Amino acid sequence: MKALLSNKLALLAIGGIIVVGVGMGIYFGVIKNNEAETNTAQETENTETKPSNDDFQRTGEKSFGLSVCDELSKEEVGTAIGKPILKTKDYSSGGSTGCEYYVTENSFVIVNVGYSDMANQRKGLEAIDRSIKTDDRIGLENMLVYSEKGLVDIYMNVAPTKKFVRVGRSSTTAVDEETLIKLAIATETKIRSFK
């Protein structure tokens, strides 16, 4: 009888220890979870109120590239290329924002803002045997990209390692080479007005 009582007391003690241990585990787990949620909420709050410089460039807030069709109007493009623009079409994707400006039903000029390093673009273009020149009439660091058929695109470096603007055309029937350079110069003027 004494042994049975002793075993019951031991089991009761062990059970009590387990209950206390589980209770403390739950208690401290809830505290840690609450602390983690509070820290996450504070980090989110800080992130939302203080956008990084990278976000500033990407959104185009107070800089060219938020909505190219709205920022560089079809009238401005028409004046630069000496042709009326029939319509515009948004040309944006996850990695860029842009606008197509149609001079006929099927041919257009394009202004596109890319969010990456223009130096990497250059390497890729050289890898596909494009010849690259610069034009002193464009004040931003620039590269005029040529294929064997002539001028393909004009790139302007807006924010080194972060942002460039590409001016191009659907075909040589849209505009000639000199007119495309005039559009790049007009685009640069517009970009500088946003800084």
Backbone as a chain_set.jsonl record, in Angstrom:
{"seq": "MKALLSNKLALLAIGGIIVVGVGMGIYFGVIKNNEAETNTAQETENTETKPSNDDFQRTGEKSFGLSVCDELSKEEVGTAIGKPILKTKDYSSGGSTGCEYYVTENSFVIVNVGYSDMANQRKGLEAIDRSIKTDDRIGLENMLVYSEKGLVDIYMNVAPTKKFVRVGRSSTTAVDEETLIKLAIATETKIRSFK", "coords": {"N": [[0.829, -1.172, 0.0], [1.935, 1.224, 0.75], [3.869, 1.46, -1.224], [2.277, 1.69, -3.464], [1.006, 4.13, -3.005], [3.202, 5.779, -3.022], [4.009, 5.469, -5.715], [1.79, 6.639, -6.967], [2.043, 9.264, -6.06], [4.466, 9.934, -7.263], [3.769, 9.722, -9.979], [1.856, 11.739, -10.055], [3.458, 13.967, -9.469], [5.177, 13.924, -11.694], [3.292, 14.313, -13.716], [2.396, 16.872, -13.013], [4.724, 18.342, -13.43], [4.953, 18.037, -16.205], [2.596, 19.334, -17.063], [3.104, 21.95, -16.157], [5.435, 22.497, -17.64], [4.49, 22.324, -20.309], [2.616, 24.372, -20.229], [4.31, 26.586, -19.73], [5.804, 26.526, -22.064], [3.857, 27.081, -24.016], [3.072, 29.626, -23.142], [5.494, 31.165, -23.38], [5.922, 30.773, -26.083], [3.739, 32.105, -27.231], [4.346, 34.699, -26.452], [6.789, 35.121, -27.841], [5.811, 34.823, -30.452], [4.045, 36.991, -30.577], [5.913, 39.066, -30.305], [7.361, 38.695, -32.663], [5.358, 39.209, -34.571], [4.852, 41.894, -33.967], [7.364, 43.024, -34.579], [7.468, 42.441, -37.331], [5.279, 43.926, -38.227], [6.197, 46.5, -37.594], [8.449, 46.61, -39.301], [7.182, 46.437, -41.786], [5.678, 48.767, -41.703], [7.755, 50.661, -41.601], [8.942, 50.159, -44.074], [6.901, 50.84, -45.848], [6.595, 53.586, -45.366], [9.073, 54.61, -45.923], [10.277, 54.461, -48.811], [12.723, 52.701, -50.704], [15.629, 53.882, -52.522], [15.844, 52.431, -54.844], [13.19, 51.667, -55.316], [12.165, 54.182, -55.816], [13.328, 54.862, -58.282], [12.275, 52.783, -59.828], [9.446, 53.09, -59.768], [9.233, 55.482, -60.98], [8.383, 57.735, -59.778], [8.177, 61.157, -59.559], [10.009, 61.165, -61.597], [10.897, 60.421, -65.0], [9.044, 57.832, -66.542], [6.899, 56.67, -65.216], [4.349, 56.565, -66.444], [4.635, 56.334, -69.588], [3.166, 56.963, -71.951], [1.49, 59.003, -71.03], [3.323, 60.829, -70.04], [5.006, 61.597, -72.136], [3.584, 63.063, -74.544], [1.424, 62.253, -77.377], [1.306, 64.373, -79.104], [3.705, 65.743, -78.604], [5.545, 63.808, -79.462], [4.754, 63.587, -82.141], [5.422, 66.164, -83.063], [8.218, 66.052, -82.742], [8.954, 64.066, -84.6], [7.839, 64.945, -86.912], [5.456, 63.983, -87.932], [1.973, 63.158, -87.733], [0.577, 61.489, -84.898], [-1.361, 58.685, -84.825], [-2.474, 57.007, -82.874], [-1.862, 55.801, -79.513], [-0.244, 53.204, -77.663], [0.021, 51.381, -74.729], [3.061, 50.008, -73.654], [4.048, 48.275, -71.598], [5.658, 46.13, -69.234], [6.592, 43.657, -66.762], [9.243, 44.355, -66.322], [9.653, 46.832, -67.451], [8.465, 50.101, -68.575], [6.535, 51.589, -71.112], [5.709, 53.135, -74.326], [4.001, 52.866, -77.376], [3.892, 54.732, -80.305], [1.851, 55.291, -82.87], [2.34, 55.812, -86.308], [1.239, 54.956, -88.611], [-1.347, 52.55, -89.267], [-0.054, 50.192, -88.655], [2.674, 50.702, -88.146], [5.104, 52.107, -85.943], [6.756, 54.326, -83.572], [8.742, 53.878, -80.665], [9.041, 54.481, -77.18], [10.714, 53.409, -74.466], [11.173, 52.535, -71.099], [13.628, 50.962, -69.361], [14.371, 48.941, -66.548], [17.138, 48.308, -65.534], [20.672, 47.637, -65.814], [22.328, 49.566, -68.15], [24.798, 48.932, -69.157], [24.848, 46.163, -69.107], [22.949, 45.683, -71.07], [24.377, 46.584, -73.256], [26.447, 44.666, -73.428], [24.938, 42.397, -74.111], [23.919, 43.212, -76.593], [26.267, 43.482, -78.064], [27.025, 40.835, -78.093], [25.27, 39.759, -79.923], [26.272, 40.736, -82.228], [25.793, 43.492, -82.81], [26.589, 46.732, -83.958], [27.847, 49.563, -82.239], [27.484, 52.98, -81.622], [27.991, 56.409, -80.562], [26.222, 59.518, -80.057], [26.853, 62.874, -80.074], [24.934, 64.835, -79.963], [23.029, 64.057, -78.229], [22.7, 64.502, -74.885], [22.741, 62.815, -72.617], [24.517, 59.875, -71.504], [24.876, 57.674, -74.157], [23.919, 55.158, -76.586], [23.86, 54.285, -79.905], [22.432, 51.802, -81.653], [23.209, 49.541, -84.145], [22.168, 47.338, -86.736], [22.943, 45.152, -89.484], [21.206, 46.258, -91.28], [20.848, 48.883, -90.608], [20.169, 51.651, -88.299], [18.877, 50.521, -85.25], [18.005, 50.839, -82.489], [18.044, 53.446, -79.978], [19.724, 53.999, -77.041], [19.575, 55.529, -73.843], [21.254, 56.441, -70.952], [19.819, 56.794, -67.922], [19.749, 56.473, -65.081], [22.5, 55.305, -63.825], [23.245, 51.854, -63.676], [20.634, 51.317, -62.946], [18.478, 52.349, -64.543], [17.395, 52.911, -67.858], [16.571, 54.497, -71.013], [15.013, 53.524, -73.953], [14.75, 54.299, -77.348], [13.031, 53.552, -80.219], [11.894, 51.938, -83.289], [9.268, 50.407, -85.185], [9.791, 49.654, -87.766], [11.804, 50.627, -90.633], [10.08, 52.025, -92.173], [8.506, 53.495, -90.497], [9.893, 55.79, -89.383], [12.829, 57.605, -90.498], [16.421, 57.246, -89.947], [17.623, 59.694, -89.046], [15.392, 61.058, -88.101], [14.642, 59.41, -86.009], [16.728, 59.89, -84.27], [16.175, 62.576, -83.697], [13.821, 62.196, -82.25], [14.877, 60.875, -80.028], [16.407, 62.952, -78.926], [14.365, 64.788, -78.266], [13.046, 63.216, -76.396], [15.015, 62.994, -74.439], [15.08, 65.674, -73.567], [12.562, 65.815, -72.398], [12.884, 63.89, -70.362], [14.808, 65.156, -68.761], [13.263, 67.256, -67.79], [11.816, 66.073, -65.812], [13.473, 65.654, -63.672]], "CA": [[0.0, 0.0, 0.0], [2.864, 2.333, 0.822], [4.504, 1.522, -2.537], [1.268, 2.168, -4.402], [0.851, 5.539, -2.704], [4.446, 6.402, -3.477], [3.934, 5.495, -7.189], [0.781, 7.615, -7.338], [2.622, 10.588, -5.817], [5.49, 10.143, -8.296], [3.056, 10.001, -11.227], [1.243, 13.043, -9.901], [4.545, 14.947, -9.575], [5.609, 13.953, -13.099], [2.192, 14.941, -14.46], [2.423, 18.299, -12.692], [5.884, 18.92, -14.123], [4.612, 18.079, -17.637], [1.598, 20.394, -17.267], [3.793, 23.239, -15.982], [6.337, 22.65, -18.788], [3.691, 22.624, -21.503], [2.048, 25.71, -20.012], [5.372, 27.583, -19.927], [6.128, 26.506, -23.502], [2.798, 27.804, -24.726], [3.15, 31.017, -22.714], [6.652, 31.807, -23.998], [5.713, 30.726, -27.535], [2.813, 33.183, -27.563], [5.087, 35.957, -26.307], [7.711, 35.226, -28.977], [5.014, 35.021, -31.65], [3.577, 38.381, -30.53], [7.069, 39.913, -30.583], [7.664, 38.555, -34.094], [4.319, 39.927, -35.306], [5.084, 43.316, -33.738], [8.542, 43.403, -35.37], [7.094, 42.395, -38.74], [4.406, 45.072, -38.467], [7.044, 47.686, -37.599], [9.257, 46.579, -40.52], [6.287, 46.755, -42.89], [5.359, 50.177, -41.574], [8.948, 51.399, -41.991], [9.142, 49.97, -45.509], [5.885, 51.589, -46.57], [6.771, 55.019, -45.207], [10.392, 55.008, -46.411], [10.656, 53.639, -49.957], [14.148, 52.737, -51.011], [16.004, 54.59, -53.73], [15.55, 51.534, -55.948], [11.76, 51.8, -55.573], [11.96, 55.514, -56.379], [13.65, 54.769, -59.7], [11.404, 51.818, -60.494], [8.101, 53.608, -59.945], [9.27, 56.685, -61.785], [7.811, 58.825, -59.001], [8.952, 62.376, -59.757], [10.983, 60.981, -62.663], [10.312, 59.879, -66.226], [8.882, 56.391, -66.602], [5.729, 56.165, -64.491], [3.383, 56.236, -67.51], [5.285, 57.004, -70.71], [2.157, 57.531, -72.862], [1.002, 60.249, -70.437], [4.441, 61.745, -69.781], [5.481, 62.075, -73.431], [2.305, 63.017, -75.264], [1.487, 61.944, -78.807], [1.567, 65.647, -79.783], [5.148, 66.001, -78.499], [6.228, 62.851, -80.341], [4.428, 64.0, -83.505], [6.25, 67.335, -83.371], [9.624, 65.629, -82.842], [9.206, 63.254, -85.798], [7.254, 65.604, -88.079], [4.315, 63.196, -88.424], [0.926, 63.017, -86.715], [0.446, 60.18, -84.236], [-2.762, 58.265, -84.914], [-2.902, 56.428, -81.595], [-0.786, 55.305, -78.653], [-0.548, 51.921, -77.019], [0.919, 51.096, -73.615], [4.008, 48.925, -73.93], [4.657, 48.027, -70.3], [5.74, 44.754, -68.756], [7.12, 43.616, -65.4], [10.583, 44.945, -66.227], [9.774, 48.116, -68.136], [7.259, 50.84, -68.929], [6.779, 52.194, -72.403], [4.576, 53.543, -75.142], [4.119, 52.811, -78.828], [3.239, 55.87, -80.951], [1.586, 54.801, -84.219], [2.321, 56.773, -87.407], [0.26, 54.325, -89.509], [-2.09, 51.539, -88.515], [0.828, 49.092, -88.237], [4.057, 51.084, -87.843], [5.165, 52.991, -84.785], [7.995, 54.556, -82.837], [8.554, 53.436, -79.28], [9.878, 54.981, -76.093], [10.601, 52.359, -73.458], [12.044, 52.71, -69.938], [14.049, 49.674, -68.81], [14.884, 49.033, -65.184], [18.328, 47.473, -65.34], [21.936, 48.283, -66.119], [22.532, 49.725, -69.586], [26.051, 48.239, -69.495], [24.471, 44.772, -69.407], [22.297, 45.73, -72.373], [25.454, 46.721, -74.247], [27.095, 43.351, -73.562], [24.021, 41.531, -74.84], [23.858, 43.672, -77.975], [27.544, 43.125, -78.689], [27.024, 39.382, -78.267], [24.531, 39.435, -81.153], [26.979, 41.436, -83.308], [25.312, 44.832, -83.134], [27.621, 47.765, -83.831], [27.357, 50.595, -81.317], [28.106, 54.303, -81.738], [27.361, 57.422, -79.709], [25.888, 60.756, -80.762], [27.085, 64.009, -79.17], [23.743, 65.686, -79.874], [22.273, 63.555, -77.079], [23.524, 64.837, -73.725], [22.892, 61.669, -71.724], [25.323, 58.781, -72.034], [23.981, 57.03, -75.111], [24.444, 54.238, -77.585], [23.05, 54.048, -81.08], [22.654, 50.386, -81.954], [23.004, 49.268, -85.565], [22.266, 46.005, -87.324], [23.428, 45.28, -90.867], [20.201, 47.009, -92.045], [20.812, 50.275, -90.169], [19.895, 51.97, -86.894], [17.809, 49.726, -84.652], [17.528, 51.488, -81.263], [18.901, 54.407, -79.286], [19.629, 53.83, -75.589], [20.09, 56.643, -73.05], [21.44, 56.038, -69.561], [19.147, 57.766, -67.056], [20.242, 56.239, -63.718], [23.463, 54.213, -64.017], [22.982, 50.543, -63.063], [19.235, 51.171, -62.548], [17.399, 52.769, -65.436], [17.742, 53.484, -69.161], [15.444, 54.712, -71.909], [15.26, 53.067, -75.323], [13.908, 54.874, -78.384], [13.152, 52.683, -81.386], [10.833, 51.985, -84.292], [8.837, 49.084, -85.611], [10.479, 49.387, -89.031], [12.331, 51.849, -91.241], [8.971, 52.762, -92.787], [7.914, 54.383, -89.484], [10.702, 57.017, -89.485], [14.202, 57.328, -90.906], [17.426, 57.282, -88.874], [17.782, 61.049, -88.512], [14.167, 61.372, -87.361], [14.698, 58.652, -84.755], [17.662, 60.64, -83.404], [15.422, 63.755, -83.237], [12.917, 61.723, -81.194], [15.699, 60.614, -78.836], [16.76, 64.26, -78.354], [13.133, 65.302, -77.639], [12.799, 62.368, -75.213], [15.981, 63.414, -73.416], [14.603, 66.948, -73.034], [11.437, 65.497, -71.517], [13.44, 63.201, -69.19], [15.461, 66.159, -67.906], [12.237, 68.084, -67.153], [11.269, 65.322, -64.686], [14.459, 65.49, -62.59]], "C": [[0.879, 1.243, 0.0], [3.531, 2.524, -0.538], [3.529, 2.088, -3.565], [1.052, 3.672, -4.228], [2.047, 6.313, -3.209], [4.464, 6.505, -4.998], [2.926, 6.532, -7.673], [1.313, 9.026, -7.163], [3.67, 10.918, -6.882], [4.819, 10.479, -9.628], [2.407, 11.383, -11.205], [2.274, 14.143, -10.051], [5.0, 15.083, -11.026], [4.554, 14.639, -13.96], [2.175, 16.442, -14.242], [3.558, 18.998, -13.421], [5.579, 19.067, -15.615], [3.63, 19.21, -17.909], [2.25, 21.768, -17.167], [4.702, 23.507, -17.185], [5.594, 23.027, -20.063], [3.11, 24.033, -21.396], [3.083, 26.795, -20.251], [5.76, 27.663, -21.414], [5.123, 27.301, -24.311], [2.883, 29.292, -24.416], [4.29, 31.739, -23.429], [6.555, 31.789, -25.528], [4.796, 31.835, -27.996], [3.529, 34.528, -27.475], [6.026, 36.156, -27.494], [6.952, 35.493, -30.276], [4.508, 36.457, -31.719], [4.711, 39.348, -30.846], [7.406, 39.875, -32.069], [6.647, 39.312, -34.932], [4.501, 41.43, -35.162], [6.266, 43.795, -34.569], [8.215, 43.43, -36.854], [6.222, 43.585, -39.095], [5.221, 46.362, -38.508], [7.894, 47.749, -38.854], [8.41, 46.955, -41.722], [5.962, 48.232, -42.886], [6.538, 51.023, -42.038], [9.174, 51.309, -43.497], [8.152, 50.814, -46.29], [6.11, 53.088, -46.47], [8.111, 55.507, -45.739], [10.785, 54.14, -47.597], [12.144, 53.785, -50.256], [14.384, 53.506, -52.295], [15.686, 53.751, -54.961], [14.068, 51.617, -56.315], [11.451, 53.143, -56.226], [12.225, 55.492, -57.883], [12.642, 53.882, -60.428], [10.007, 52.397, -60.73], [8.087, 54.821, -60.843], [8.672, 57.881, -61.067], [8.743, 60.027, -59.097], [10.09, 62.184, -60.757], [10.313, 60.306, -63.839], [10.202, 58.36, -66.16], [7.705, 55.836, -65.83], [4.649, 55.707, -65.48], [3.834, 56.987, -68.758], [4.269, 57.649, -71.653], [1.594, 58.858, -72.342], [2.115, 61.28, -70.292], [5.029, 62.34, -71.054], [4.283, 61.954, -74.378], [2.499, 62.703, -76.745], [1.731, 63.212, -79.617], [3.06, 65.977, -79.759], [5.941, 65.076, -79.424], [5.986, 63.23, -81.799], [5.256, 65.194, -83.953], [7.701, 66.925, -83.592], [9.905, 64.886, -84.139], [8.594, 63.86, -87.064], [6.118, 64.823, -88.716], [3.246, 63.152, -87.344], [0.9, 61.592, -86.167], [-1.03, 59.829, -84.218], [-3.308, 57.757, -83.587], [-1.664, 56.047, -80.8], [-1.227, 53.986, -78.045], [0.492, 51.688, -75.919], [1.786, 49.878, -73.95], [4.771, 48.616, -72.636], [4.641, 46.543, -69.969], [6.292, 44.801, -67.341], [8.454, 44.314, -65.255], [10.733, 46.289, -66.889], [8.416, 48.799, -68.251], [7.539, 51.515, -70.263], [5.512, 52.543, -73.141], [4.941, 53.398, -76.613], [3.295, 53.964, -79.393], [3.08, 55.528, -82.435], [1.528, 55.941, -85.227], [1.451, 56.258, -88.56], [-0.467, 53.286, -88.665], [-1.176, 50.452, -87.961], [2.263, 49.487, -87.91], [4.079, 52.167, -86.766], [6.602, 53.269, -84.385], [7.698, 54.195, -81.394], [9.521, 54.16, -78.358], [9.639, 54.031, -74.935], [11.621, 52.597, -72.343], [12.35, 51.337, -69.36], [14.686, 49.852, -67.447], [16.0, 48.017, -64.965], [19.546, 48.275, -65.774], [22.143, 48.357, -67.632], [23.82, 49.034, -70.043], [25.774, 46.77, -69.828], [23.761, 44.678, -70.755], [23.362, 45.769, -73.471], [26.133, 45.368, -74.493], [26.221, 42.4, -74.384], [23.942, 41.903, -76.314], [25.142, 43.347, -78.736], [27.609, 41.624, -78.965], [26.249, 38.953, -79.506], [25.031, 40.281, -82.336], [26.348, 42.749, -83.743], [26.505, 45.797, -83.026], [27.022, 48.921, -83.039], [28.181, 51.863, -81.485], [27.476, 55.218, -80.69], [27.077, 58.652, -80.556], [25.976, 61.904, -79.771], [25.888, 64.947, -79.066], [22.85, 65.268, -78.709], [23.164, 63.722, -75.852], [23.729, 63.7, -72.735], [23.859, 60.67, -72.346], [24.411, 57.98, -72.949], [24.706, 56.017, -75.968], [23.408, 54.072, -78.681], [23.408, 52.66, -81.569], [22.259, 50.107, -83.397], [23.063, 47.769, -85.858], [22.811, 46.205, -88.736], [22.463, 46.09, -91.73], [20.109, 48.474, -91.627], [20.49, 50.413, -88.69], [18.69, 51.197, -86.38], [17.187, 50.458, -83.471], [18.548, 52.501, -80.776], [18.648, 54.225, -77.8], [20.234, 55.054, -74.912], [20.129, 56.219, -71.586], [20.869, 57.122, -68.649], [19.644, 57.664, -65.616], [21.196, 55.046, -63.803], [23.184, 53.025, -63.1], [21.501, 50.305, -62.741], [18.219, 51.38, -63.663], [17.955, 53.345, -66.731], [16.47, 53.667, -69.971], [15.871, 54.294, -73.312], [14.25, 53.724, -76.249], [14.116, 54.027, -79.626], [11.983, 52.852, -82.329], [10.483, 50.575, -84.72], [9.513, 48.674, -86.904], [10.994, 50.708, -89.585], [11.243, 52.638, -91.953], [8.314, 53.722, -91.795], [8.591, 55.753, -89.541], [12.104, 56.629, -89.945], [15.152, 57.52, -89.724], [17.547, 58.66, -88.236], [16.572, 61.457, -87.675], [14.132, 60.634, -86.025], [15.644, 59.344, -83.77], [16.968, 61.889, -82.864], [14.456, 63.364, -82.121], [13.695, 61.442, -79.911], [16.07, 61.926, -78.15], [15.543, 64.869, -77.65], [12.811, 64.525, -76.37], [13.761, 62.758, -74.099], [15.546, 64.732, -72.769], [13.474, 66.715, -72.033], [11.927, 64.825, -70.233], [14.033, 64.222, -68.228], [14.442, 67.063, -67.209], [11.633, 67.402, -65.935], [12.227, 65.249, -63.517], [14.282, 66.563, -61.542]], "O": [[0.577, 2.214, -0.694], [3.735, 3.663, -0.958], [3.915, 2.873, -4.431], [0.929, 4.399, -5.213], [1.897, 7.4, -3.768], [4.892, 7.529, -5.531], [3.165, 7.223, -8.663], [1.073, 9.892, -8.004], [3.748, 12.056, -7.347], [5.239, 11.403, -10.324], [2.409, 12.101, -12.205], [2.001, 15.156, -10.696], [5.187, 16.19, -11.53], [4.882, 15.447, -14.828], [1.963, 17.205, -15.185], [3.392, 20.093, -13.959], [5.902, 20.089, -16.221], [3.799, 19.962, -18.869], [1.987, 22.648, -17.986], [4.735, 24.627, -17.694], [6.006, 23.924, -20.799], [3.116, 24.789, -22.367], [2.793, 27.805, -20.892], [6.012, 28.747, -21.94], [5.489, 28.093, -25.179], [2.779, 30.125, -25.316], [4.082, 32.801, -24.017], [7.057, 32.698, -26.189], [5.037, 32.447, -29.036], [3.338, 35.395, -28.327], [6.058, 37.234, -28.087], [7.392, 36.292, -31.103], [4.533, 37.077, -32.783], [4.514, 40.33, -31.561], [7.703, 40.91, -32.666], [7.014, 39.983, -35.897], [4.323, 42.167, -36.131], [6.192, 44.852, -35.197], [8.637, 44.343, -37.564], [6.402, 44.193, -40.151], [4.976, 47.224, -39.352], [8.056, 48.825, -39.429], [8.859, 47.706, -42.588], [5.966, 48.88, -43.933], [6.358, 51.989, -42.78], [9.561, 52.296, -44.123], [8.518, 51.436, -47.287], [5.829, 53.802, -47.432], [8.273, 56.703, -45.983], [11.541, 53.182, -47.433], [12.732, 54.852, -50.082], [13.455, 53.752, -53.064], [15.303, 54.288, -56.001], [13.725, 51.636, -57.497], [10.577, 53.232, -57.088], [11.444, 56.036, -58.664], [12.21, 54.212, -61.532], [9.443, 52.203, -61.807], [7.05, 55.162, -61.412], [8.472, 58.933, -61.675], [9.927, 59.945, -58.768], [11.042, 62.965, -60.761], [9.264, 59.682, -63.682], [11.151, 57.68, -65.769], [7.528, 54.619, -65.794], [4.111, 54.606, -65.364], [3.459, 58.142, -68.962], [4.487, 58.771, -72.111], [1.26, 59.74, -73.134], [1.868, 62.48, -70.411], [5.501, 63.476, -71.042], [4.011, 60.889, -74.932], [3.589, 62.864, -77.292], [2.301, 63.145, -80.706], [3.618, 66.431, -80.757], [6.887, 65.505, -80.085], [6.913, 63.197, -82.607], [5.736, 65.235, -85.086], [8.343, 67.399, -84.529], [10.976, 65.049, -84.724], [8.806, 63.348, -88.162], [5.843, 64.981, -89.906], [3.573, 63.111, -86.158], [1.166, 60.626, -86.883], [-1.85, 60.567, -83.673], [-4.449, 58.036, -83.221], [-0.559, 55.979, -81.34], [-2.418, 53.696, -77.93], [1.695, 51.787, -76.159], [1.303, 48.866, -74.458], [5.999, 48.691, -72.6], [3.74, 45.805, -70.367], [6.445, 45.884, -66.776], [8.774, 44.816, -64.177], [11.829, 46.848, -66.898], [7.369, 48.182, -68.057], [8.659, 51.963, -70.512], [4.401, 52.293, -72.673], [6.039, 53.758, -77.038], [2.14, 54.155, -79.01], [4.066, 55.48, -83.171], [0.786, 56.907, -85.05], [0.985, 57.042, -89.387], [-0.211, 53.17, -87.466], [-1.472, 49.856, -86.926], [3.014, 48.642, -87.423], [3.194, 53.019, -86.695], [7.532, 52.569, -84.785], [6.546, 54.207, -80.959], [10.671, 54.417, -78.715], [8.508, 53.863, -74.477], [12.797, 52.835, -72.616], [11.445, 50.628, -68.921], [15.445, 50.793, -67.22], [15.816, 47.002, -64.293], [19.441, 49.467, -66.067], [22.134, 47.332, -68.314], [23.917, 48.6, -71.191], [26.397, 46.205, -70.727], [23.946, 43.711, -71.494], [23.255, 45.075, -74.483], [26.361, 44.981, -75.639], [26.721, 41.683, -75.252], [23.902, 41.03, -77.181], [25.102, 42.982, -79.911], [28.188, 41.2, -79.964], [26.534, 37.903, -80.082], [24.309, 40.506, -83.307], [26.369, 43.081, -84.928], [27.323, 45.685, -82.113], [25.833, 49.217, -83.158], [29.412, 51.826, -81.49], [26.528, 54.827, -80.01], [27.628, 58.805, -81.646], [25.276, 61.921, -78.759], [25.84, 65.777, -78.158], [22.009, 66.045, -78.257], [24.253, 63.152, -75.787], [24.772, 63.624, -72.085], [24.007, 60.619, -73.567], [23.292, 57.64, -72.564], [25.933, 56.015, -76.065], [22.244, 53.763, -78.426], [24.57, 52.382, -81.865], [21.138, 50.391, -83.819], [23.888, 47.04, -85.308], [23.106, 47.334, -89.128], [22.847, 46.564, -92.799], [19.359, 49.235, -92.239], [20.528, 49.445, -87.93], [17.621, 51.213, -86.989], [15.976, 50.678, -83.447], [19.734, 52.435, -81.102], [17.506, 54.288, -77.344], [21.271, 55.56, -75.341], [19.148, 55.7, -71.054], [21.382, 58.24, -68.613], [19.932, 58.687, -64.996], [20.75, 53.899, -63.849], [22.922, 53.185, -61.908], [21.139, 49.211, -62.308], [17.213, 50.674, -63.728], [18.872, 54.166, -66.711], [15.431, 53.08, -69.668], [16.945, 54.661, -73.789], [13.048, 53.715, -75.981], [15.252, 53.807, -80.045], [11.184, 53.779, -82.196], [11.304, 49.662, -84.627], [9.782, 47.494, -87.123], [10.664, 51.777, -89.071], [11.453, 53.799, -92.303], [7.637, 54.665, -92.206], [7.919, 56.766, -89.73], [12.519, 55.478, -89.806], [14.73, 57.91, -88.636], [17.569, 58.775, -87.01], [16.72, 62.128, -86.654], [13.648, 61.17, -85.028], [15.379, 59.372, -82.568], [17.149, 62.233, -81.696], [14.287, 64.109, -81.156], [13.213, 61.744, -78.819], [16.05, 62.006, -76.921], [15.676, 65.409, -76.552], [12.357, 65.103, -75.382], [13.362, 62.841, -72.938], [15.637, 64.882, -71.551], [13.431, 67.329, -70.967], [11.451, 65.143, -69.143], [13.791, 64.162, -67.023], [14.733, 67.588, -66.134], [11.005, 68.061, -65.106], [11.823, 64.811, -62.44], [15.018, 66.591, -60.556]]}, "num_chains": 1, "name": "protein.A"}
